[in-house]
Amino acid sequence: MKNIKTFVAVIALSAVSFGSFAQSITASASTLDAAEAQIAAQAHQAGASYKITSARFNNGAYISAELTK
């Protein structure tokens, strides 16, 4: 039983530590390429990589991304 509690605690703490490195950012521009360039610049400035989580084009381009280190 003690092993199970320890295992659950390790998993919970691992999830918290990995989640703390993620940061959500957004950008808007007239084109998707320009908005992605803004995301890339923000990621570069933060020293992180990025993953686009959503993008839409409705009278302008809007992109959301998640930075990870």
Backbone bond lengths (Angstrom), bond angles and torsions (degrees), N, CA, C in turn:
res aa  C-N    CA-C-N  psi(-1)  N-CA   C-N-CA  omega(-1)  CA-C   N-CA-C  phi
1 M - - - 1.449 - - 1.520 110.62 -
2 K 1.348 116.34 -40.15 1.457 120.22 179.60 1.528 111.07 -62.87
3 N 1.340 117.14 -36.40 1.462 121.27 178.56 1.519 111.07 -63.93
4 I 1.311 117.13 -38.91 1.468 121.03 179.91 1.523 110.10 -66.12
5 K 1.321 117.78 -43.62 1.467 121.32 178.70 1.525 110.83 -63.13
6 T 1.319 116.62 -41.26 1.463 120.61 178.50 1.526 110.54 -64.22
7 F 1.314 116.84 -43.52 1.456 121.61 179.36 1.526 111.04 -61.49
8 V 1.321 117.58 -44.81 1.459 121.98 178.95 1.525 110.34 -63.30
9 A 1.313 117.99 -40.93 1.467 121.88 179.22 1.528 110.91 -63.81
10 V 1.328 117.02 -42.39 1.470 121.06 179.10 1.525 110.50 -63.70
11 I 1.305 117.61 -43.28 1.466 121.35 179.13 1.524 110.45 -63.16
12 A 1.309 117.38 -44.23 1.474 120.95 -179.34 1.522 111.05 -63.76
13 L 1.316 117.94 -44.32 1.460 120.80 179.29 1.525 111.84 -67.63
14 S 1.316 118.04 -34.59 1.464 121.36 177.18 1.523 110.66 -65.07
15 A 1.301 117.26 -41.89 1.462 121.20 179.63 1.519 110.87 -63.95
16 V 1.317 117.29 -39.15 1.464 121.20 179.52 1.521 110.28 -66.67
17 S 1.318 118.48 -43.04 1.460 120.40 -177.36 1.523 111.88 -68.92
18 F 1.328 118.05 -37.07 1.458 119.47 177.44 1.520 111.06 -70.09
19 G 1.297 118.43 -37.98 1.449 122.20 -179.51 1.513 113.26 -68.47
20 S 1.319 118.16 -24.23 1.454 120.57 -177.38 1.521 112.68 -72.52
21 F 1.322 119.02 -15.89 1.454 121.86 179.87 1.524 112.78 -87.16
22 A 1.303 118.41 -12.18 1.456 121.51 -177.67 1.526 110.54 -86.58
23 Q 1.335 114.97 139.49 1.459 120.90 178.52 1.526 107.17 -139.22
24 S 1.307 117.41 132.78 1.452 121.77 178.62 1.523 109.82 -90.07
25 I 1.340 115.09 137.82 1.455 121.24 176.83 1.519 109.00 -135.44
26 T 1.320 116.30 159.66 1.461 121.66 177.84 1.521 109.32 -134.73
27 A 1.318 114.95 159.58 1.464 121.11 175.82 1.520 108.15 -150.89
28 S 1.327 115.56 151.36 1.461 120.54 175.62 1.517 108.58 -136.71
29 A 1.318 115.85 147.19 1.459 122.58 -179.98 1.525 107.88 -161.92
30 S 1.312 115.96 -177.42 1.462 119.38 -178.76 1.527 112.30 -80.26
31 T 1.350 117.88 -22.26 1.462 121.40 177.77 1.528 109.62 -131.10
32 L 1.330 115.79 160.07 1.465 119.99 177.40 1.524 111.17 -64.77
33 D 1.335 117.48 -37.69 1.461 120.46 179.22 1.529 111.27 -62.62
34 A 1.309 116.78 -41.67 1.464 120.24 179.77 1.529 111.03 -67.48
35 A 1.318 117.12 -39.53 1.464 120.47 178.05 1.527 110.75 -65.79
36 E 1.323 116.78 -40.55 1.467 119.39 177.86 1.520 110.67 -66.72
37 A 1.307 118.14 -34.79 1.465 120.93 176.85 1.529 110.29 -62.75
38 Q 1.324 117.48 -37.47 1.459 120.81 176.56 1.530 110.79 -65.24
39 I 1.329 116.10 -41.91 1.474 120.76 177.38 1.527 109.73 -61.57
40 A 1.321 116.54 -45.51 1.468 120.61 -179.90 1.521 111.01 -61.98
41 A 1.328 117.67 -39.53 1.466 120.91 178.61 1.524 111.06 -65.62
42 Q 1.326 117.19 -41.27 1.464 120.42 178.31 1.528 110.54 -64.55
43 A 1.327 116.62 -40.16 1.462 120.84 179.03 1.529 110.22 -65.46
44 H 1.316 116.22 -43.22 1.466 120.45 179.19 1.523 110.83 -61.95
45 Q 1.325 116.74 -43.40 1.462 121.75 179.44 1.530 111.20 -61.82
46 A 1.327 116.59 -36.61 1.462 121.21 179.87 1.527 112.49 -83.47
47 G 1.336 117.24 -7.25 1.458 120.35 -177.67 1.513 112.47 68.81
48 A 1.326 116.36 37.08 1.464 121.43 -175.22 1.524 110.22 -131.11
49 S 1.311 115.17 166.23 1.465 120.58 171.00 1.519 107.31 -96.54
50 Y 1.335 116.51 167.05 1.460 119.11 -178.70 1.513 111.12 -135.18
51 K 1.325 113.70 156.06 1.461 122.01 176.35 1.527 106.36 -134.67
52 I 1.313 117.00 121.21 1.461 120.90 -179.66 1.524 108.39 -72.07
53 T 1.323 115.58 126.80 1.459 120.31 -178.84 1.520 112.27 -101.95
54 S 1.337 117.41 -25.54 1.462 119.69 175.19 1.516 109.10 -159.99
55 A 1.322 114.42 152.04 1.463 121.18 177.45 1.521 107.85 -149.03
56 R 1.336 115.64 141.63 1.459 119.67 176.09 1.513 109.36 -148.17
57 F 1.305 114.54 154.78 1.458 121.22 179.07 1.517 107.28 -128.64
58 N 1.333 115.52 108.09 1.454 121.85 -179.38 1.526 106.70 -149.05
59 N 1.334 116.60 93.75 1.463 121.86 -172.63 1.523 110.87 57.63
60 G 1.288 116.96 36.18 1.462 124.64 -178.34 1.513 109.13 138.72
61 A 1.301 115.80 161.50 1.460 121.18 -178.55 1.525 109.58 -99.87
62 Y 1.304 116.53 136.49 1.455 123.70 178.80 1.523 108.62 -130.40
63 I 1.310 116.41 126.75 1.467 121.29 -178.45 1.531 109.01 -128.78
64 S 1.321 115.02 137.79 1.466 122.46 170.89 1.524 107.10 -114.10
65 A 1.304 115.61 142.54 1.459 119.84 179.76 1.521 109.46 -145.10
66 E 1.317 114.56 164.42 1.456 121.74 178.35 1.527 108.05 -118.60
67 L 1.326 116.20 124.53 1.462 121.28 176.28 1.516 109.13 -87.96
68 T 1.314 116.47 137.75 1.461 121.74 174.71 1.523 108.53 -133.29
69 K 1.318 114.92 141.95 1.474 120.23 179.33 1.488 109.97 -103.31
